[in-house]
């Protein structure tokens, strides 16, 4: 029997998510009430008012867009290179043997080291910032794509060898559809990592963006400013998760549904 009848309805899911969000706000308000010091932990209403002021004054959106642009650029680079490397390593034993040690090193190299080295080698530029973020994401995508490539159905491989379609056709219609769930999972899991690394990149060496503003808030001991910019970008990432990544993952996994 299909499990669809036991799945919660869309309305129930939305209601639970809203209730969960409200519970977080209540806990935050109670904690702020307990601390009773806006300089240490401002209440939700206080932060919401500060967000509105930053939005009206024109400071918030340019910094959010700068960070979002870096996130998109680094995400595109990391997913493209990670997909190609993972597919190559998963399908070629020789490539896997040669590149596995480098992959392990990159997986264990701290993000801060990569960022500092990119700034030292490439200067305090946008290219260095995006490169540093992408280099921290590529190994994770590569590992997930390599495992996906290893799990490809061998019967479909036999079919392509028998009918010998053009490589581009086989890649598009045989390989990529099987890799789609792994690619969707890699994208969804990695986006949160990418934007957090982008904040560190901006904190250390960019003149704008959410990370830069958080740096200013840190220097001024302004907790409200830190929360304003951090939470504003969290809202954007939640919207991207709900409107793009989650539907993409459901679409990629539709063939697994009963």
Backbone as JSON, one array per atom type, in Angstrom:
{
  "sequence": "XXXXXXXXXXXXXXXXXXXXXXXXXXXXXXXXXXXXXXXXXXXXXXXXXXXXXXXXXXXXXXXXXXXXXXXXXXXXXXXXXXXXXXXXXXXXXXXXXXXXXXXXXXXXXXXXXXXXXXXXXXXXXXXXXXXXXXXXXXXXXXXXXXXXXXXXXXXXXXXXXXXXXXXXXXXXXXXXXXXXXXXXXXXXXXXXXXXXXXXXXXXXXXXXXXXXXXXXXXXXXXXXXXXXXXXXXXXXXXXXXXXXXXXXXXXXXXXXXX",
  "N": [[0.85, -1.19, 0.0], [0.49, 2.26, -0.73], [2.35, 4.89, 0.85], [1.44, 7.41, 0.74], [-1.05, 8.15, 1.71], [-0.72, 8.37, 4.4], [0.94, 10.49, 4.69], [1.48, 13.83, 5.91], [-0.7, 16.57, 5.13], [-0.18, 19.38, 2.88], [-1.07, 21.72, 4.06], [-0.98, 21.07, 6.81], [1.75, 20.71, 7.16], [2.72, 23.3, 6.64], [1.47, 24.65, 8.75], [2.73, 23.48, 10.97], [5.35, 24.35, 10.54], [5.06, 27.13, 10.78], [4.2, 27.27, 13.45], [6.5, 26.29, 14.69], [8.32, 28.31, 14.05], [7.16, 30.49, 15.42], [7.43, 29.53, 18.02], [10.21, 29.66, 18.32], [10.55, 32.45, 18.24], [9.17, 33.15, 20.58], [10.73, 31.9, 22.56], [13.1, 33.33, 22.19], [12.18, 35.91, 22.89], [11.54, 35.49, 25.59], [14.07, 34.87, 26.6], [15.39, 37.31, 26.13], [13.85, 38.9, 27.79], [14.53, 37.82, 30.24], [17.28, 38.37, 30.37], [17.24, 41.13, 30.23], [18.62, 43.32, 29.11], [19.13, 45.26, 26.5], [21.51, 45.77, 25.17], [22.93, 43.48, 25.39], [21.25, 41.26, 24.69], [18.98, 41.95, 22.5], [15.4, 42.29, 22.2], [13.04, 40.51, 20.04], [11.26, 42.39, 18.79], [12.72, 44.76, 18.98], [14.92, 44.21, 17.32], [13.57, 43.79, 14.91], [12.58, 46.39, 14.45], [15.04, 47.7, 14.07], [15.92, 46.44, 11.75], [14.0, 47.39, 9.94], [14.64, 50.14, 9.97], [17.24, 50.1, 8.9], [16.59, 49.17, 6.38], [14.98, 51.22, 5.34], [16.76, 53.36, 5.36], [18.48, 52.58, 3.4], [20.78, 51.03, 3.71], [20.74, 48.3, 4.13], [19.85, 46.59, 1.92], [21.86, 46.87, -0.23], [24.13, 45.64, 0.95], [23.14, 43.07, 1.49], [22.66, 42.2, -1.14], [25.25, 42.21, -2.17], [26.48, 40.15, -0.71], [24.79, 38.01, -1.45], [25.33, 37.86, -4.18], [28.0, 36.95, -4.15], [27.62, 34.47, -2.93], [26.05, 33.15, -4.87], [27.82, 33.1, -7.08], [30.03, 31.61, -6.06], [28.7, 29.25, -5.43], [27.84, 28.35, -7.98], [30.32, 27.9, -9.27], [31.51, 25.98, -7.57], [29.66, 23.83, -7.66], [29.7, 23.16, -10.37], [32.42, 22.44, -10.92], [32.78, 20.49, -8.93], [30.86, 18.59, -9.71], [31.91, 17.68, -12.19], [34.46, 16.68, -11.4], [33.72, 14.75, -9.47], [32.18, 12.98, -11.02], [34.12, 12.11, -12.81], [36.04, 10.9, -11.06], [34.43, 8.95, -9.94], [33.87, 7.31, -12.09], [36.28, 6.57, -13.15], [38.85, 4.57, -12.18], [41.59, 5.06, -12.12], [41.74, 7.9, -12.11], [40.55, 8.35, -9.63], [42.42, 7.17, -7.91], [44.64, 8.83, -8.29], [43.69, 11.36, -7.49], [42.54, 11.12, -4.99], [44.04, 11.5, -2.59], [44.57, 14.26, -2.7], [41.95, 15.17, -2.54], [41.22, 14.35, 0.05], [42.98, 15.93, 1.55], [42.02, 18.52, 0.92], [39.46, 18.34, 1.97], [39.98, 18.33, 4.67], [41.36, 20.63, 5.15], [41.35, 23.62, 6.92], [38.81, 26.11, 6.56], [39.5, 28.75, 7.09], [42.25, 28.84, 6.6], [42.35, 28.43, 3.82], [41.02, 30.74, 2.95], [42.72, 32.82, 3.88], [45.09, 32.22, 2.47], [44.22, 32.52, -0.2], [43.66, 35.28, -0.22], [46.24, 36.25, 0.27], [47.63, 35.34, -1.97], [46.11, 36.17, -4.21], [45.29, 38.7, -3.65], [43.21, 41.27, -2.08], [40.56, 40.85, -3.42], [37.55, 40.45, -5.44], [37.71, 38.13, -6.96], [39.48, 36.57, -5.45], [37.93, 36.25, -3.14], [35.61, 34.8, -4.03], [36.89, 32.55, -5.08], [38.1, 31.45, -2.78], [35.85, 30.66, -1.29], [34.64, 28.84, -3.05], [36.63, 26.86, -3.25], [36.47, 25.72, -0.77], [34.06, 24.43, -0.9], [34.03, 22.72, -3.11], [35.35, 20.14, -2.61], [33.42, 18.77, -1.0], [31.18, 18.57, -2.71], [32.38, 17.04, -4.71], [32.9, 14.57, -3.41], [30.26, 13.67, -2.88], [29.24, 13.49, -5.47], [30.98, 11.62, -6.53], [30.32, 9.3, -5.1], [27.72, 9.05, -6.01], [28.19, 8.57, -8.73], [29.43, 6.1, -8.57], [27.3, 4.57, -7.84], [25.72, 4.25, -10.05], [23.44, 2.6, -12.25], [24.48, -0.45, -13.44], [23.29, -1.84, -15.51], [22.23, 0.07, -17.19], [24.58, 1.16, -18.09], [25.49, -0.99, -19.61], [23.55, -0.93, -21.59], [24.11, 1.51, -22.89], [26.58, 0.88, -23.94], [25.91, -1.05, -25.77], [24.1, 0.2, -27.58], [25.52, 2.45, -28.19], [25.16, 5.44, -28.05], [25.75, 8.96, -28.82], [28.23, 10.56, -26.77], [27.42, 12.87, -25.43], [24.64, 12.63, -25.49], [24.26, 10.28, -24.0], [25.25, 11.14, -21.54], [23.42, 13.14, -20.89], [20.88, 11.87, -20.89], [21.12, 9.44, -19.58], [23.16, 9.32, -17.56], [23.12, 11.81, -16.02], [20.35, 12.01, -15.1], [20.32, 9.93, -13.19], [22.17, 10.89, -11.42], [20.94, 13.12, -10.43], [19.48, 13.17, -7.87], [21.65, 13.03, -6.05], [23.06, 15.31, -6.77], [21.19, 17.29, -6.13], [21.02, 16.93, -3.36], [23.64, 17.57, -2.64], [23.71, 20.25, -3.39], [21.74, 21.38, -1.73], [22.72, 20.77, 0.83], [25.13, 22.08, 0.77], [24.73, 24.83, 0.39], [24.17, 26.26, 2.75], [26.62, 26.0, 4.02], [28.26, 27.39, 2.24], [27.33, 30.09, 2.38], [27.95, 30.75, 4.98], [30.74, 30.61, 4.93], [31.2, 32.63, 3.12], [30.54, 34.84, 4.69], [32.7, 34.84, 6.49], [34.77, 35.36, 4.69], [34.06, 37.96, 3.88], [34.19, 39.22, 6.32], [36.91, 39.22, 6.79], [38.13, 40.48, 4.59], [36.62, 42.15, 2.75], [34.99, 45.12, 1.49], [32.28, 45.42, 1.78], [29.01, 43.9, 2.22], [27.29, 41.32, 4.17], [28.97, 40.04, 6.03], [30.98, 41.99, 6.34], [29.49, 44.05, 7.56], [28.8, 42.75, 9.92], [31.32, 42.56, 11.01], [31.78, 45.28, 11.53], [29.79, 45.66, 13.46], [30.81, 44.0, 15.46], [33.18, 45.34, 16.12], [32.1, 47.64, 17.23], [30.77, 46.62, 19.36], [28.08, 46.12, 19.01], [25.38, 44.41, 19.35], [22.84, 44.38, 18.27], [23.16, 45.29, 15.59], [24.68, 43.18, 14.57], [22.81, 41.08, 14.75], [20.78, 42.1, 13.1], [21.84, 42.09, 10.45], [22.71, 39.44, 10.19], [20.35, 37.9, 10.64], [18.7, 38.91, 8.63], [19.9, 37.96, 6.3], [19.67, 35.26, 6.79], [16.92, 34.94, 6.51], [16.68, 35.33, 3.74], [18.11, 33.06, 2.84], [16.48, 31.05, 3.86], [14.23, 31.47, 2.3], [15.25, 30.86, -0.24], [15.81, 28.17, 0.2], [13.19, 27.15, 0.62], [11.78, 27.87, -1.71], [13.32, 27.17, -3.91], [15.47, 25.16, -3.54], [14.29, 23.02, -2.05], [11.97, 22.29, -3.64], [13.44, 21.57, -5.94], [14.9, 19.36, -5.0], [12.81, 17.59, -4.42], [11.8, 17.23, -7.0], [14.02, 16.02, -8.22], [14.06, 13.62, -6.89], [11.73, 12.36, -7.59], [11.36, 10.01, -9.01], [11.82, 8.07, -7.18], [9.6, 7.86, -5.64], [6.82, 5.96, -4.34]],
  "CA": [[0.0, 0.0, 0.0], [1.27, 3.49, -0.79], [2.44, 5.65, 2.1], [0.99, 8.78, 0.54], [-2.24, 8.43, 2.52], [-0.3, 8.67, 5.77], [1.75, 11.71, 4.71], [0.73, 15.01, 6.3], [-1.07, 17.46, 4.04], [0.63, 20.6, 2.76], [-1.53, 22.68, 5.06], [-0.48, 20.67, 8.12], [3.19, 20.98, 7.16], [2.89, 24.75, 6.77], [1.06, 25.03, 10.1], [3.79, 23.08, 11.9], [6.51, 25.23, 10.34], [4.74, 28.43, 11.37], [4.21, 27.11, 14.9], [7.89, 26.16, 15.1], [8.92, 29.64, 13.96], [6.63, 31.28, 16.52], [8.04, 29.03, 19.25], [11.56, 30.23, 18.38], [10.41, 33.86, 18.61], [8.77, 33.22, 21.99], [11.91, 31.57, 23.36], [14.01, 34.48, 22.08], [11.61, 37.0, 23.68], [11.69, 35.14, 27.01], [15.49, 35.0, 26.95], [15.68, 38.75, 26.2], [13.18, 39.41, 29.0], [15.32, 37.35, 31.37], [18.55, 39.11, 30.4], [16.82, 42.5, 30.53], [19.65, 44.26, 28.69], [19.12, 45.29, 25.03], [22.86, 45.78, 24.64], [23.42, 42.1, 25.39], [20.32, 40.46, 23.89], [17.77, 42.72, 22.2], [14.18, 41.52, 21.96], [12.69, 40.42, 18.61], [10.66, 43.63, 18.31], [13.8, 45.73, 18.86], [15.69, 43.86, 16.12], [12.71, 44.05, 13.76], [12.61, 47.84, 14.22], [16.35, 48.05, 13.52], [15.92, 45.97, 10.34], [13.21, 48.34, 9.16], [15.39, 51.39, 9.84], [18.32, 49.86, 7.93], [15.98, 49.03, 5.06], [14.52, 52.55, 4.91], [17.94, 54.2, 5.14], [19.18, 52.12, 2.22], [22.04, 50.35, 4.01], [20.59, 46.85, 4.24], [19.76, 45.87, 0.65], [23.13, 46.74, -0.97], [25.0, 44.65, 1.59], [22.56, 41.75, 1.26], [22.86, 41.84, -2.55], [26.67, 41.9, -2.35], [26.7, 38.8, -0.17], [24.05, 37.06, -2.27], [26.08, 37.7, -5.42], [29.16, 36.08, -3.88], [27.11, 33.12, -2.68], [25.63, 32.55, -6.15], [29.01, 32.85, -7.89], [30.79, 30.5, -5.48], [27.87, 28.05, -5.56], [27.9, 27.89, -9.37], [31.66, 27.38, -9.55], [31.75, 24.76, -6.8], [28.81, 22.75, -8.14], [30.15, 22.76, -11.71], [33.69, 21.72, -10.83], [32.57, 19.29, -8.12], [30.14, 17.6, -10.52], [32.83, 17.09, -13.17], [35.48, 15.89, -10.7], [33.09, 13.59, -8.86], [31.82, 12.04, -12.08], [35.38, 11.54, -13.32], [36.61, 10.01, -10.06], [33.55, 7.81, -9.73], [33.84, 6.45, -13.27], [37.65, 6.19, -13.53], [39.62, 4.14, -11.02], [42.88, 5.74, -12.15], [41.55, 9.28, -11.64], [40.28, 8.31, -8.2], [43.67, 6.89, -7.21], [45.51, 10.0, -8.36], [43.12, 12.56, -6.89], [41.93, 10.86, -3.68], [44.83, 12.14, -1.53], [44.31, 15.69, -2.76], [40.59, 15.38, -2.06], [41.23, 14.22, 1.51], [43.65, 17.12, 2.08], [41.12, 19.66, 0.78], [38.35, 18.16, 2.9], [40.43, 18.57, 6.05], [42.01, 21.93, 5.25], [40.41, 24.58, 7.5], [38.36, 27.16, 5.65], [40.24, 29.98, 7.36], [43.54, 28.76, 5.92], [42.1, 28.64, 2.39], [40.68, 32.14, 2.75], [43.92, 33.64, 4.07], [46.01, 31.96, 1.36], [43.68, 33.15, -1.41], [43.87, 36.72, -0.11], [47.67, 36.52, 0.15], [48.08, 35.04, -3.32], [45.34, 36.87, -5.24], [44.95, 40.04, -3.2], [41.88, 41.47, -1.49], [39.72, 41.07, -4.59], [36.36, 39.6, -5.56], [38.15, 36.83, -7.46], [40.02, 35.83, -4.32], [36.84, 35.92, -2.23], [34.8, 33.72, -4.6], [37.75, 31.37, -5.18], [38.26, 30.86, -1.44], [34.6, 30.0, -0.91], [34.44, 27.68, -3.94], [37.6, 25.82, -2.91], [36.0, 25.03, 0.44], [32.85, 23.68, -1.21], [34.27, 21.74, -4.18], [35.59, 18.76, -2.13], [32.18, 18.15, -0.53], [30.41, 18.2, -3.89], [33.09, 15.96, -5.39], [32.67, 13.32, -2.7], [28.89, 13.23, -3.07], [29.06, 13.1, -6.87], [31.73, 10.38, -6.75], [29.51, 8.2, -4.6], [26.6, 8.9, -6.92], [28.68, 7.94, -9.96], [29.7, 4.69, -8.28], [26.02, 3.87, -7.65], [24.96, 4.21, -11.3], [22.93, 1.28, -12.61], [25.34, -1.06, -14.47], [22.49, -2.29, -16.66], [22.14, 1.19, -18.11], [25.89, 1.23, -18.74], [25.51, -2.01, -20.66], [22.69, -0.46, -22.68], [24.81, 2.53, -23.67], [27.66, 0.24, -24.71], [25.31, -1.8, -26.88], [23.51, 1.09, -28.57], [26.55, 3.46, -28.47], [24.7, 6.79, -28.39], [26.79, 9.98, -28.61], [28.54, 10.73, -25.35], [26.59, 13.94, -24.86], [23.29, 12.09, -25.3], [24.31, 9.34, -22.87], [25.42, 11.92, -20.31], [22.2, 13.9, -20.6], [19.67, 11.06, -20.71], [21.37, 8.23, -18.79], [23.98, 9.56, -16.37], [22.67, 12.93, -15.19], [19.12, 11.73, -14.34], [20.63, 9.11, -12.02], [22.94, 11.71, -10.48], [20.16, 14.28, -9.99], [19.24, 13.22, -6.41], [22.9, 13.33, -5.36], [23.37, 16.71, -7.04], [20.26, 18.11, -5.35], [21.43, 16.84, -1.95], [24.89, 18.33, -2.5], [23.39, 21.67, -3.45], [20.98, 21.79, -0.54], [23.58, 20.69, 2.01], [26.27, 22.98, 0.67], [24.42, 26.25, 0.33], [24.34, 26.84, 4.09], [28.06, 26.08, 4.28], [28.83, 28.43, 1.4], [27.07, 31.46, 2.83], [28.7, 30.98, 6.22], [32.12, 30.89, 4.56], [31.18, 33.96, 2.51], [30.58, 35.82, 5.78], [34.07, 34.91, 6.99], [35.54, 36.04, 3.65], [33.74, 39.38, 3.96], [34.67, 39.68, 7.63], [38.36, 39.37, 6.77], [38.79, 41.24, 3.54], [35.8, 42.83, 1.76], [34.5, 46.41, 1.99], [30.82, 45.44, 1.85], [28.42, 42.59, 2.47], [26.8, 41.02, 5.52], [30.13, 39.78, 6.9], [31.6, 43.28, 6.63], [28.66, 44.74, 8.54], [28.95, 42.04, 11.2], [32.62, 42.99, 11.53], [31.59, 46.61, 12.13], [29.04, 45.47, 14.7], [31.73, 43.42, 16.44], [34.09, 46.41, 16.58], [31.33, 48.6, 18.03], [30.05, 45.87, 20.38], [26.66, 46.38, 18.71], [24.73, 43.12, 19.13], [21.67, 44.58, 17.41], [23.62, 45.33, 14.21], [25.06, 41.82, 14.19], [21.58, 40.3, 14.54], [20.04, 42.65, 11.96], [22.38, 41.63, 9.17], [22.74, 37.98, 10.16], [18.98, 37.37, 10.49], [18.17, 39.31, 7.33], [20.37, 37.03, 5.28], [19.07, 33.96, 7.09], [15.59, 34.94, 5.89], [16.88, 35.1, 2.31], [18.49, 31.67, 2.63], [15.29, 30.22, 4.1], [13.38, 31.61, 1.12], [15.89, 30.07, -1.3], [15.6, 26.76, 0.56], [11.79, 26.77, 0.47], [11.25, 28.13, -3.04], [14.17, 26.63, -4.99], [16.2, 23.93, -3.27], [13.41, 21.92, -1.64], [11.27, 21.78, -4.83], [14.42, 20.92, -6.82], [15.2, 18.05, -4.45], [11.63, 16.75, -4.63], [11.75, 16.9, -8.44], [15.11, 15.09, -8.52], [13.78, 12.32, -6.25], [10.37, 11.94, -7.89], [11.32, 8.64, -9.51], [11.9, 7.14, -6.05], [8.34, 7.81, -4.91], [6.02, 4.76, -4.64]],
  "C": [[0.88, 1.24, 0.0], [1.24, 4.2, 0.55], [1.9, 7.06, 1.95], [-0.19, 9.13, 1.42], [-1.89, 8.8, 3.95], [0.55, 9.93, 5.85], [0.89, 12.89, 5.15], [0.41, 15.87, 5.08], [-0.16, 18.68, 4.02], [0.22, 21.63, 3.81], [-1.01, 22.36, 6.45], [1.01, 20.96, 8.24], [3.46, 22.47, 7.36], [2.54, 25.2, 8.18], [2.14, 24.67, 11.12], [5.0, 23.99, 11.77], [6.27, 26.61, 10.95], [4.77, 28.36, 12.89], [5.64, 27.0, 15.43], [8.59, 27.51, 15.1], [8.45, 30.53, 15.12], [7.22, 30.84, 17.86], [9.46, 29.58, 19.42], [11.5, 31.69, 18.81], [10.06, 34.01, 20.08], [9.96, 32.92, 22.9], [12.91, 32.71, 23.34], [13.5, 35.63, 22.95], [11.76, 36.72, 25.18], [13.14, 35.28, 27.46], [15.88, 36.48, 27.07], [15.05, 39.37, 27.45], [13.98, 39.02, 30.24], [16.62, 38.12, 31.5], [18.31, 40.56, 30.77], [17.91, 43.53, 30.24], [19.71, 44.25, 27.16], [20.52, 45.3, 24.41], [23.45, 44.37, 24.56], [22.57, 41.2, 24.52], [19.06, 41.27, 23.65], [16.59, 41.81, 21.91], [13.87, 41.47, 20.46], [12.12, 41.71, 18.04], [11.73, 44.7, 18.09], [14.61, 45.47, 17.59], [14.87, 44.12, 14.87], [12.66, 45.53, 13.43], [13.93, 48.29, 13.61], [16.47, 47.6, 12.06], [15.16, 46.95, 9.47], [13.95, 49.65, 8.94], [16.53, 51.23, 8.82], [17.78, 49.75, 6.51], [15.57, 50.39, 4.51], [15.71, 53.44, 4.57], [18.78, 53.75, 3.94], [20.48, 51.4, 2.46], [21.93, 48.84, 3.89], [20.66, 46.15, 2.88], [21.07, 45.79, -0.11], [24.07, 45.7, -0.37], [24.46, 43.23, 1.41], [22.81, 41.29, -0.17], [24.32, 41.5, -2.83], [26.99, 40.49, -1.87], [26.02, 37.75, -1.03], [24.77, 36.81, -3.59], [27.28, 36.8, -5.25], [28.72, 34.64, -3.63], [26.75, 32.43, -4.0], [26.85, 32.19, -7.0], [29.79, 31.64, -7.36], [30.02, 29.19, -5.61], [27.95, 27.48, -6.97], [29.24, 27.27, -9.7], [31.87, 26.04, -8.86], [30.92, 23.59, -7.32], [29.28, 22.25, -9.5], [31.42, 21.93, -11.64], [33.53, 20.43, -10.03], [31.84, 18.2, -8.87], [31.09, 16.9, -11.49], [33.88, 16.2, -12.5], [34.88, 14.62, -10.1], [32.72, 12.53, -9.88], [33.06, 11.34, -12.63], [35.96, 10.53, -12.35], [35.75, 8.77, -9.83], [33.55, 6.82, -10.88], [35.23, 5.95, -13.68], [38.44, 5.83, -12.28], [40.97, 4.85, -10.97], [42.77, 7.17, -11.65], [41.31, 9.31, -10.14], [41.56, 8.06, -7.4], [44.57, 8.12, -7.18], [44.98, 11.17, -7.53], [42.61, 12.36, -5.47], [42.7, 11.54, -2.55], [44.6, 13.65, -1.5], [42.92, 16.01, -2.22], [40.53, 15.31, -0.54], [41.88, 15.43, 2.15], [42.71, 18.32, 2.04], [39.93, 19.56, 1.73], [38.74, 18.53, 4.32], [41.17, 19.89, 6.23], [41.03, 22.94, 5.82], [40.06, 25.69, 6.52], [39.14, 28.45, 5.85], [41.58, 29.99, 6.65], [43.37, 29.03, 4.43], [41.82, 30.11, 2.11], [41.91, 33.03, 2.84], [44.89, 33.46, 2.9], [45.52, 32.61, 0.06], [43.87, 34.66, -1.38], [45.35, 37.08, -0.27], [48.16, 36.34, -1.28], [47.41, 35.9, -4.39], [44.98, 38.3, -4.87], [43.54, 40.12, -2.64], [40.89, 41.83, -2.59], [38.49, 40.16, -4.54], [36.73, 38.2, -6.04], [38.68, 35.97, -6.32], [38.91, 35.37, -3.38], [36.03, 34.74, -2.75], [35.61, 32.43, -4.71], [37.89, 30.67, -3.84], [37.01, 30.09, -1.02], [34.4, 28.73, -1.74], [35.38, 26.54, -3.58], [37.19, 25.05, -1.66], [34.78, 24.15, 0.18], [33.1, 22.55, -2.2], [34.52, 20.34, -3.64], [34.32, 18.05, -1.67], [31.32, 17.7, -1.7], [31.05, 17.02, -4.61], [32.84, 14.61, -4.74], [31.26, 12.8, -2.96], [28.64, 12.79, -4.51], [29.83, 11.81, -7.18], [30.93, 9.18, -6.26], [28.28, 7.97, -5.48], [27.01, 8.21, -8.22], [28.96, 6.46, -9.75], [28.4, 3.88, -8.17], [25.17, 3.81, -8.91], [24.6, 2.76, -11.66], [23.81, 0.66, -13.7], [24.57, -1.54, -15.69], [22.33, -1.17, -17.68], [23.47, 1.43, -18.81], [25.99, 0.22, -19.88], [24.67, -1.57, -21.87], [23.4, 0.56, -23.55], [25.96, 1.93, -24.47], [27.11, -0.51, -25.92], [24.82, -0.85, -27.98], [24.44, 2.24, -28.97], [25.98, 4.81, -28.9], [25.86, 7.77, -28.25], [27.0, 10.26, -27.12], [27.67, 11.79, -24.7], [25.17, 13.45, -24.58], [23.25, 11.14, -24.11], [24.44, 10.08, -21.54], [24.11, 12.58, -19.91], [21.03, 13.0, -20.21], [19.87, 9.81, -19.85], [22.07, 8.56, -17.48], [23.39, 10.63, -15.47], [21.34, 12.67, -14.47], [19.37, 10.86, -13.11], [21.4, 9.9, -10.96], [22.12, 12.84, -9.87], [19.88, 14.3, -8.49], [20.5, 13.56, -5.62], [23.29, 14.81, -5.56], [22.47, 17.64, -6.23], [20.64, 18.1, -3.87], [22.7, 17.65, -1.7], [24.62, 19.83, -2.51], [22.7, 22.16, -2.2], [21.87, 21.8, 0.7], [24.68, 21.74, 1.98], [25.96, 24.44, 0.71], [24.61, 26.93, 1.69], [25.81, 26.98, 4.43], [28.67, 27.23, 3.5], [28.57, 29.82, 1.97], [27.75, 31.77, 4.16], [30.16, 31.29, 5.92], [32.22, 32.26, 3.9], [31.25, 35.04, 3.59], [31.99, 35.96, 6.35], [34.96, 35.64, 5.99], [35.3, 37.55, 3.72], [34.25, 39.98, 5.26], [36.15, 40.03, 7.55], [38.87, 40.34, 5.71], [37.92, 41.9, 2.48], [35.23, 44.11, 2.36], [32.98, 46.52, 2.05], [30.33, 44.03, 2.1], [28.02, 42.4, 3.93], [27.96, 40.79, 6.48], [30.86, 41.05, 7.29], [30.82, 44.05, 7.69], [28.72, 44.07, 9.91], [30.29, 42.4, 11.84], [32.51, 44.36, 12.18], [30.83, 46.5, 13.44], [29.91, 44.91, 15.81], [32.66, 44.49, 17.0], [33.39, 47.4, 17.48], [30.61, 47.95, 19.2], [28.54, 46.08, 20.26], [26.0, 45.05, 18.35], [23.54, 43.26, 18.18], [22.08, 44.59, 15.94], [24.0, 43.93, 13.72], [23.81, 40.99, 13.88], [20.79, 40.79, 13.33], [20.54, 42.06, 10.65], [22.41, 40.1, 9.08], [21.34, 37.42, 9.9], [18.37, 37.74, 9.16], [18.63, 38.35, 6.25], [19.88, 35.62, 5.53], [17.69, 33.86, 6.45], [15.7, 34.69, 4.39], [17.22, 33.65, 2.03], [17.33, 30.72, 2.89], [14.34, 30.28, 2.9], [13.94, 30.8, -0.05], [15.68, 28.58, -1.06], [14.17, 26.32, 0.25], [11.32, 26.86, -0.98], [12.04, 27.48, -4.17], [14.73, 25.26, -4.64], [15.28, 22.77, -2.9], [12.57, 21.4, -2.81], [12.21, 21.07, -5.8], [14.72, 19.52, -6.31], [14.03, 17.1, -4.62], [11.53, 16.32, -6.09], [12.82, 15.87, -8.79], [14.83, 13.7, -7.97], [12.42, 11.76, -6.6], [10.29, 10.5, -8.35], [11.43, 7.6, -8.4], [10.58, 6.98, -5.32], [7.55, 6.56, -5.29], [4.84, 5.1, -5.54]]
}
